[in-house]
Amino acid sequence: MRLASISLALATTASGLALAAAAPAVAAPAAHSEVSTHASVATAMASWHTQRHESLGPGKYLETTNWQRRSGVRVMQVKARCWGNNSQMKVNLVYKRRGGLGWKTAKSGKWACNGRYGIVRISNAGHSTYYATFTLNKKHTVEYWVQYYK
């Protein structure tokens, strides 16, 4: 009698374990596909977009024309590069202040003219009109990109 109850208990435990092991395996593919769908949508939504891509120069002091910040954009950057030996470039990202108070530099950066681009980025853009200036110690052509993250 004791042997029968032990074998019955083992059979019940084994079938319970088999059901518990099978249930997550069936539910796992559905959960995985749901997570991957949300991840791909999030990746497609937030990315860098180029608003303007131009070349200026050659010159020592160059500036862009004004551009408008897109609606809802809070992160903006100017990527710029130039070529030449023993030269440096300074980039200023300038915004127009409200109330007729003029223009103000939001951010600036300085790097060598070696063909690699440098980035000047602001992360809390709130003004509507911007432009960029490029100051070089020798005459060069500057290639720049105005980008926003949305």
Secondary structure, DSSP 8 states (H G I E B T S, - for coil): -HHHHHHHHHHHHHHHHHHHHHHHHHHHHHHHHHHHHHHHHHHHHS-EEEEEEEEEEEEEEEE---EE--TT--EEEEEEEEEEEEEEEEEEEEEE-GGG--EEEEEEEEEEEES--EEEEESS---SEEEEEEEEEEEEEEEEEEEEE-
